[in-house]
């Protein structure tokens, strides 16, 4: 059971606050798997990464995932409760053979490498190039040149892998009966929780430092219960 202290959660939030979501997910996993260096974590497939993030979420905040969403039809706010275990799946990372080329699921490193490509078609081609290699490669010189037909085939396989890896939630509005689907991203969800928790800690530190003159370190050493009890008294 991973048990990050409030100070450690604040550190994770501070490290990732100005980073891209791909980097934030890796920072979180590095806390969970300190024996794995960031470059190794970047080479996990997105499916493997998300399964580890689900485990981390359960360890940090528990199994239940509360949330809400506004109905796109009538704007009614709907609350829901998800279960980390409902998103568990066996990740199949076996490469698929296409026209003699080996296609593997993309990793964080692959997605990061095409992130700054402004032309979506060029980004898709570059991703196809990277993912048809047998192993991750660093140098553009090692990437294979793909025919239009090969690139199209690989891109369609990557789209299938992406769809299979994506968690999609089905919603039905209790008010207007509108139905729709929304993708669920455990990395985004967990990061928003880290942000909320860090925001609450910063607020508490601010209030207690003003009221009692205590320093940040000492305030973070307090248990959540004791910190909340002091905040109640400050606000009374
Ligand atoms: Zn509605």
Boltz pocket constraint, residues with backbone or C-beta under 6 A from the ligand:
constraints:
  - pocket:
      binder: B
      contacts: [[A, 71], [A, 72], [A, 73], [A, 74], [A, 75], [A, 76], [A, 173], [A, 174], [A, 175], [A, 176], [A, 177], [A, 178]]
      max_distance: 6.0
